[in-house]
């Protein structure tokens, strides 16, 4: 229990620090932004995570500015907190996991993905070397303590699915919010978690520091299909549907900027992409950061379009363990739109 409290305190401190961060080249976080005059705030579920790399890269490449937009990028350590900011009206958009749109629809909140950045989760379940003998597959999750970025986050969703799919009930293991980056690495190193779900560059650092090994890899389409039974669209730009419908010109400009970035990414090397990002994102060094990008690149779409069978995979995964969704009727067509990216 004490260990858990220590982790919670560390994560809370990290969250406070991260919440104050904004990316360069936008209006200040205190300024009003409602899409008028192209001023917008977008919350990202971890700006330095490779799974959300297109958000900062779009700004670094100057594509928001080219569309006449003044975008402030804010960061939260977990996607679930970013969603809270959207619902409260603090931000106009979120770069986070598409699965939140289904979860929110079940709670009578209508949000939709307007640019689908990724077709797989980009997530990796790692296990510490000390626990590797006890955890050889998700069948062994029973009785274990596993790290997730935040409770109610997509890492939490996917961990629960892997458990249930492999015969372990959600109440038979413990999920602990440990964030990502250094807080995740510390929890694994100290043994307060036996394993956990995270993304690059944290995965690359786990391997580089010899803290653990990969148990389930969902960075590639093949890995996603093996673990989840299909493509699992994840990183996306999602927004309140009412806001989208009343600000179509602004949303079109955002879509233009993001799709231009996705196309740029598909035509450049991991090293060239890494060179465009802020230097402090390469925590483990330039080479390791480029490797983290290389390992994660297969997850991204090249055109921002939702994979045809993706939403139904997400619905099936969520309904397998989520009591809010189990008996809910979800209108998948309302959880995303391709109107803007196809233009």
C-alpha positions in Angstrom: 0.0 0.0 0.0 2.8 2.4 0.9 4.5 1.7 -2.4 1.2 2.4 -4.2 0.9 5.7 -2.3 4.5 6.7 -3.3 3.8 6.0 -6.9 0.5 8.0 -6.8 2.4 10.9 -5.2 5.1 10.7 -7.9 2.5 10.6 -10.7 0.5 13.5 -9.2 3.7 15.6 -9.1 4.5 14.6 -12.7 1.0 15.5 -13.7 1.2 18.9 -12.1 4.5 19.6 -13.8 3.2 18.4 -17.2 -0.1 20.2 -17.1 1.8 23.5 -17.0 3.8 22.7 -20.2 2.8 24.2 -23.5 4.4 23.8 -26.9 6.1 26.7 -28.6 4.4 28.8 -31.2 0.9 29.1 -29.8 -1.1 31.5 -27.7 -0.5 31.4 -24.0 -2.4 28.7 -22.0 -4.3 31.4 -20.2 -5.6 33.1 -23.4 -9.1 32.4 -24.5 -9.3 30.1 -27.5 -12.5 29.1 -29.2 -11.5 28.6 -32.8 -12.3 32.2 -33.8 -9.3 33.8 -35.6 -7.8 30.3 -35.8 -6.9 30.2 -32.1 -7.1 26.8 -30.6 -6.0 24.7 -27.7 -5.4 21.0 -28.2 -4.6 18.7 -25.3 -2.3 15.7 -26.0 -2.2 12.6 -23.8 1.6 12.9 -23.5 3.3 15.3 -26.0 6.6 13.4 -25.8 5.1 9.9 -26.5 5.9 8.6 -30.0 2.3 7.5 -30.4 1.2 11.1 -30.4 4.3 12.4 -32.3 2.2 13.9 -35.2 0.8 16.6 -32.9 4.1 18.2 -32.1 5.6 17.4 -35.5 2.8 19.3 -37.2 3.8 22.4 -35.2 7.5 21.8 -35.7 7.0 21.6 -39.5 4.9 24.9 -39.5 1.8 23.3 -40.9 -0.6 24.8 -38.4 0.7 28.2 -39.2 0.5 27.5 -42.9 -3.2 26.9 -42.5 -3.6 30.2 -40.6 -4.0 28.5 -37.3 -2.6 29.6 -33.9 -2.5 26.3 -32.0 -1.4 25.8 -28.4 -0.5 22.2 -27.6 -1.0 21.3 -24.0 0.0 18.0 -22.4 -1.4 15.6 -19.9 0.3 12.3 -18.8 -2.8 10.2 -19.5 -5.5 10.3 -22.2 -8.3 10.1 -19.7 -7.3 13.5 -18.2 -7.2 15.0 -21.7 -10.8 13.9 -22.3 -11.8 15.7 -19.1 -10.3 18.9 -20.4 -12.3 18.5 -23.7 -15.6 17.9 -21.9 -15.1 20.9 -19.6 -14.4 23.2 -22.6 -10.9 24.0 -21.6 -9.6 22.8 -25.0 -11.2 22.4 -28.4 -9.6 19.1 -29.3 -7.7 16.2 -28.0 -4.9 14.1 -29.5 -5.7 10.8 -27.8 -7.1 7.3 -28.3 -10.2 6.8 -30.5 -11.6 4.3 -28.0 -12.6 7.2 -25.7 -15.3 8.3 -28.3 -17.1 5.0 -27.7 -16.8 5.1 -24.0 -18.1 8.7 -24.0 -21.1 7.9 -26.3 -22.2 5.3 -23.7 -22.2 8.2 -21.2 -24.3 10.3 -23.6 -21.4 12.6 -24.6 -20.9 12.9 -28.4 -17.3 13.3 -29.5 -15.8 12.1 -32.8 -12.4 11.4 -34.4 -11.8 13.9 -37.2 -8.3 12.7 -38.1 -7.3 9.1 -37.5 -3.6 9.3 -36.9 -3.0 5.6 -36.2 -4.4 2.1 -37.0 -2.8 0.1 -34.2 -2.4 0.9 -30.5 1.3 1.4 -30.5 1.2 0.0 -27.0 3.6 -2.6 -25.5 3.1 -4.8 -22.5 6.5 -5.2 -20.8 7.4 -7.4 -17.9 10.4 -7.0 -15.5 13.2 -9.5 -15.7 12.5 -10.5 -12.1 8.9 -11.4 -12.9 9.6 -12.8 -16.4 9.5 -16.4 -15.1 6.1 -15.8 -13.6 4.5 -13.8 -16.5 5.0 -15.6 -19.8 1.7 -14.4 -21.3 -1.5 -12.5 -20.2 -2.8 -15.8 -18.8 -0.4 -15.1 -15.9 -1.8 -11.7 -15.0 -3.7 -13.2 -12.0 -2.5 -11.8 -8.7 0.0 -9.5 -10.4 0.4 -5.7 -10.1 0.5 -4.0 -13.5 1.3 -0.5 -14.5 -1.0 1.7 -16.7 -0.7 5.4 -17.5 -3.9 6.2 -15.7 -7.0 4.4 -14.4 -9.6 4.6 -17.1 -7.0 5.3 -19.8 -6.5 3.3 -23.0 -3.6 1.4 -21.5 -6.0 0.4 -18.7 -8.6 -0.6 -21.3 -6.2 -2.8 -23.3 -4.6 -4.4 -20.2 -8.1 -5.5 -19.1 -8.9 -6.8 -22.5 -5.7 -8.9 -22.7 -6.5 -10.3 -19.2 -10.2 -11.2 -20.0 -9.3 -12.6 -23.4 -6.8 -15.0 -21.6 -9.2 -16.1 -18.9 -8.2 -13.6 -16.1 -11.0 -11.5 -14.6 -10.4 -7.8 -14.2 -10.7 -8.1 -10.4 -8.1 -10.8 -10.3 -5.1 -8.4 -10.9 -4.2 -4.9 -9.8 -3.8 -1.9 -12.1 -1.7 1.0 -10.8 -1.4 4.4 -12.4 2.3 5.0 -13.0 2.3 7.4 -15.9 5.0 7.0 -18.6 8.7 7.8 -18.9 10.7 8.0 -15.7 7.8 7.2 -13.3 7.0 4.0 -15.2 10.7 3.1 -15.4 11.1 3.7 -11.6 8.0 1.6 -10.8 9.4 -1.3 -12.8 12.9 -1.0 -11.4 11.7 -0.8 -7.8 9.4 -3.9 -8.3 6.3 -2.0 -7.3 4.9 -3.3 -10.6 5.8 -6.6 -12.2 4.9 -5.4 -15.7 2.9 -2.8 -17.4 1.6 -1.2 -20.6 3.5 1.7 -22.2 4.7 3.2 -25.4 7.9 4.5 -27.0 10.2 6.1 -26.1 9.6 4.4 -22.7 9.7 0.9 -24.3 13.1 1.6 -25.9 14.4 2.8 -22.5 13.1 -0.4 -20.7 15.1 -2.5 -23.2 18.1 -0.3 -23.2 18.4 -0.1 -19.4 17.8 -3.9 -19.3 14.8 -3.4 -16.9 12.5 -5.9 -18.7 11.4 -7.4 -21.9 8.5 -7.2 -24.3 5.5 -9.5 -23.6 2.9 -8.2 -26.1 3.8 -5.9 -28.9 0.9 -3.9 -30.6 3.0 -1.4 -32.5 2.5 -3.1 -35.9 -0.6 -4.2 -37.8 0.5 -7.8 -37.4 0.9 -7.4 -33.6 -2.5 -5.6 -33.3 -4.2 -8.4 -35.2 -2.5 -11.1 -33.1 -3.3 -9.5 -29.7 -6.7 -7.9 -30.5 -8.1 -9.7 -33.5 -7.9 -6.8 -35.9 -6.6 -3.3 -36.5 -7.3 -1.1 -33.4 -7.4 2.6 -34.4 -5.9 4.6 -31.6 -4.2 8.0 -31.8 -6.6 10.5 -33.3 -7.6 14.1 -33.2 -11.1 14.0 -31.6 -13.4 16.8 -30.8 -16.9 17.5 -29.6 -19.3 16.8 -32.5 -21.3 20.0 -31.9 -18.1 22.1 -32.0 -17.0 20.3 -35.3 -20.4 21.0 -36.9 -20.2 24.7 -36.0 -16.5 25.2 -36.9 -16.1 23.3 -40.1 -13.7 25.7 -41.7 -11.3 25.5 -38.7 -11.6 21.7 -38.5 -10.8 21.4 -42.2 -7.6 23.4 -41.7 -6.6 21.2 -38.8 -7.3 18.1 -40.9 -5.2 19.6 -43.8 -2.3 20.2 -41.4 -2.3 16.8 -39.8 -2.7 14.9 -43.1 0.2 16.8 -44.5 2.3 15.7 -41.6 1.3 12.1 -41.9 2.3 12.2 -45.6 5.6 13.9 -44.6 6.3 11.1 -42.1 5.7 8.4 -44.6 8.3 9.9 -46.9 11.1 10.5 -44.3 13.4 8.3 -42.2 13.1 7.9 -38.4 16.3 9.9 -38.1 14.9 12.8 -40.2 11.7 12.7 -38.1 13.7 12.7 -34.8 15.8 15.7 -36.0 12.6 17.8 -36.3 11.5 17.1 -32.7 12.6 19.0 -29.6 16.0 17.8 -28.3 14.6 17.0 -24.8 12.2 14.4 -26.3 15.3 12.2 -26.9 15.7 11.3 -23.2 17.8 8.2 -23.9 19.9 9.8 -26.6 19.4 10.6 -30.3 20.0 7.0 -31.5 17.6 5.4 -29.1 14.9 8.0 -29.9 15.3 7.4 -33.6 14.9 3.6 -32.9 11.8 4.3 -30.8 10.3 6.2 -33.8 11.3 3.4 -36.2 9.7 0.7 -34.1 6.5 2.8 -33.7 6.1 4.1 -37.3 4.1 1.1 -38.6 1.1 2.2 -36.4 0.5 5.5 -38.3 -1.9 6.0 -41.2 -0.7 7.9 -44.3 -3.9 9.8 -45.0 -5.8 10.2 -41.7 -8.6 7.9 -42.8 -10.3 5.5 -40.3 -9.5 1.8 -41.2 -12.8 0.3 -42.4 -13.0 -2.5 -39.8 -11.3 -0.6 -37.0 -14.3 0.8 -35.1 -15.9 -2.7 -34.8 -12.7 -4.1 -33.4 -12.6 -1.3 -30.8 -16.2 -1.9 -29.9 -15.7 -5.7 -29.5 -12.6 -5.1 -27.3 -14.3 -2.6 -25.0 -17.5 -4.6 -24.7 -15.5 -7.6 -23.5 -14.7 -6.0 -20.1 -16.4 -2.6 -19.8 -19.7 -2.7 -17.9 -20.7 0.7 -19.3 -20.5 -0.6 -22.8 -21.5 -4.2 -22.5 -25.2 -3.6 -23.1 -25.0 -0.2 -24.7 -26.0 0.4 -28.3 -23.1 2.3 -29.9 -23.6 4.1 -33.2 -20.1 3.7 -34.6 -20.8 6.1 -37.5 -21.1 8.9 -35.0 -17.7 8.2 -33.4 -15.7 9.3 -36.4 -15.9 11.3 -39.6 -13.8 11.1 -42.8 -15.4 14.2 -44.2 -12.4 16.4 -43.6 -9.5 14.1 -44.3 -11.0 13.0 -47.6 -11.2 16.6 -48.8 
